[in-house]
Amino acid sequence: MNEEFADVQYAQIREYKYVQWFNEVQYNGKTLSESERKEFISVDDTIAQYSEGLPLMISILEDTKEQHDEYHEIDRTVVPVYLFVVITMIDSMVSGKYFILADRDYDRRFMRGKLFVILNEGFKKLYGFNMMSHKKSEWERLHLIMKHFPEVINRQYQELTSLLEKQSQTSSCGKMNVIMRPILTQKNYINQDKKRLLKAK
C-alpha cells in the first residue's frame, strides 16, 4: 500500500499542541463558579452530535468485514478505537452532568463513583496502567498502522504517546477525562488522511 500511494500529495495538516489538555485541573473541595457549572452541564448538544455518528461508524465496520485489503484493515483498527473513545466520552459527560446536578449527597456519591469507574476503566483500555496492560491496549493497536501515515501524523502520535505515558504514572483518578479531546482530534486527523487516500485511489 505504501508504494501504491507514494505519489499522493497530502493537504497540510495542522500541528496540534496536545499538552494543554493534559494540564490537570483540581476541583476537589472547590465550589464551581456559575460559569464553570454551566459549562459542565451544557453538554447535550455535544452528546447528540457524537451520538448521531455512532451508527455510521458501526456501519463502516460492518462494510469492512469482507474486505481484506490494507485500506480496510486500517479501517478495522481505527474505527473501533474511535468508537471506544467516543462512547467513553459520552458516558463520562452524562455522568459528569448528573453529578453536578445532583442535589442529594447519596446521588452525588453515586454519580461520582460511576464517573470514576468510567474514566479509569477507559484509560486502562485505551493506554494501560503498566506494560502488561499497555500491550493489550487500543493505543498499541494504532501503533501497528502508523507506518501508513505521513510524518506529521506520526509526530503527533508520538507526542500523545509521551503524554499518555506520563499520565499513566500519575494518580488514577481522571486519566481519561484529560485525554478525551486530544485523542478525538488525532482520530479526526487519521480519518481525514484515510479519506485522502481513498480519493487518490
Secondary structure, 3 states (H helix, E strand, C coil): CCCCCCCCCCCCCCCCCHHHHHCCCCCCCCCCCHHHHHHHHCCHHHHHHHHHHHHHHHHHHHHCCCCCCHHHHHHHHHHHHHHHHHHHHHHHHHHHHHHHHCCCHHHHHHHHHHHHHHHHHHHHHHCCCCHHHHHCCHHHHHHCCHHHCCHHHHHHHHHHHHHHHHHHCCCCCCHHHHHHHHHHHHHHHHHHHHHHHHHHC
